Amino acid sequence: MKATKRKKQICRVARWLLTAAAILLLSVGLTLWRHNGSSYLTGFWDNGSQTLVFGRMLQMQQNQHSPGGFMGVYTQDWSDQQNRYWYRDNTPMDPAQFQAYTHQSGLQGWGLGILNKVLSVFEDSGEARETMLYTANSILFYAATLCICLAVGYGIGWVPALAWLTAAVFAPWPQRGMKDLYWCLWTWWLPALAGLLLCAVTRARGKTPRWCYFFVFAACLVRCMCGFEFISVFLILCEIPLVFCWAEALCARRPARPWVGRMTAAGLCALGGVAAALGVWFLQGMAYYGSAEKSWANLSGAVTSRVSLTDGAVSDVTVGQVLRRYLLEINEPLVQIGPVTVTLLPLAVAVLAGFVLCALALRVRGRAASRELFPLFCVWVLSFAAPLSWMVLSKAHSYVHTHLVPMLWHFAFVPVSGMVLAALICRGAKALLHKR
C-alpha cells in the first residue's frame, strides 16, 4: 500500500517536472521565433519609462544606493533614454546626476538589478545584457500564458486553449511590450494565475487550503510592487476563474454558495496584497523624505492623481469621452496574422454572434443553452469589464496615455474572446453533429 502511494507521488512529481520543462522549452522557442529578445525587430512599448530601470540597474552594478533606493532614477530630462545608453556603455556614474523616482515601490528594478549583476559576471557588454534581460522577460510572459492555456485546456477544452495562445502570440501590443523592463507584463498575469491555482486545488480536493489564499495575497503584492497602475484590471483578473467555477456550479445545480465565500475571501486577500504593497511604498517614502507626513503626501498625491481625483489637467473630461476614445476612435489591430487583422468591435460582434448561434444550435437539439453558455458569458463579460474598469477609475491616466491603455485589451479581453469564440464553435458544432 505504501509502495503504491509512493509510486503515485513519484509519477505526479515527474509529470509536473515534465510539464514545467515543456513550458520552458516552448516559451524559449516562442521568444526566439517571434524575436522578442530584440529591441529592433518588434519595436518598443513605452520606452521612456523603462529608462528608470536602466538607471537603477546601473546604480546597483556600481554599488550605489543614492538617491532614494527606489525602483528607478532618472536624469533631469524625463524619458530622455540617457540612462539606457549609459547602461549599455557601463558608464561610471555620480549619484548626483540622478533624481529618485518616488511613485513606485520598485520591485522589478531591484530584481532585474540583481539579475543584471549576475549576468555581468559572464557578459561585459551592456547591449548584450540588455538583450538577455528582454529575453528573460519574454520567456516569463510566454510561460505565464502557457500556464493559463493549460488551465483552459483542462477546464474548457484544448481548442479554446490554442485560441488563447494564438491571441497572445499574434497580438502586436504584447509583442512590443512583453520585453519592457519597467512594466514586466508577465507579472500582470500573476493574480489570474493565483485565482486559477485556487480553483484547480479546490476542485481536486473539494476544499480550499489556506495557502491558496496566501498565493492570491502574494500575487497582488508582487504585482503592485511592480506598479499600481491598472490595479482594477488585475483585481478582476484574479476573480474571473472563481466566477467561472461559481457559474458552472450554479448551472449544474451543485452547491454554488461556497464559491461566493471563496470569491469574497480571495478578494480580501487580493486587497490585503495591495495594502501591503502600499505599506512598503510608505516605508520607503519615510526613509527617503525623513518623515511620515511627507511620505504620505507623496503617496496620496500619486494615488489620487492616478484615479483622476486631483489631476486638474483633465477635469473637464468625462468618462463617456474616455470610453468613446478607446471603444470607437482608437481602432488599432489587436490580433494580426499575416494580412489578416482583428480590431475591437468586430471581435466583440463575432463573440456575441457566436453566443447567439451556439444557443440556437443547442436549442435545436433540445438542450438548455443558458445552462451551458452562462459560465462562458460571465467570463467574457468580466474580461470586457476589466480594461473598462481602469478607463472609468482613472480617466486622467487613460485620456492622456493612449500609448499605454490599449494594452489592457489583452488582459484579458482579447485572449478570452478567442477562447470563448473557439469554445462556442466547438459546442455548437458538436450539438449539430451529435445524433439524437
Secondary structure, 3 states (H helix, E strand, C coil): CHHHHHHHHHHHHHHHHHHHHHHHHHHHHHHHHCCCCCCCCCCCCCCCCCHHHHHHHHHHHCCCCCCCCCCEEECCCCCCCHHHHHHHHCCCCCHHHCEEECCCCCHHHHHHHHHHHHHHHHCCCHHHHHHHHHHHHHHHHHHHHHHHHHHHHHHCCHHHHHHHHHHHHCCHHHHHHCCCCCCCHHHHHHHHHHHHHHHHHHHHHCCCCHHHHHHHHHHHHHHHHCCCCCHHHHHHHHHHHHHHHHHHHHHCCCCCHHHHHHHHHHHHHHHHHHHHHHHHHHHHHHHHHCCHHHHHHHHHHHHHHHCCCCCHHHCCCCHHHHHHHHHHHCCCCCEEECCEEECHHHHHHHHHHHHHHHHHHHHHCCCCHHHHHHHHHHHHHHHHHHHHHHHHHCHHHHHHCCCCHHHHHHCCHHHHHHHHHHHHHHHHHHHHHCCC
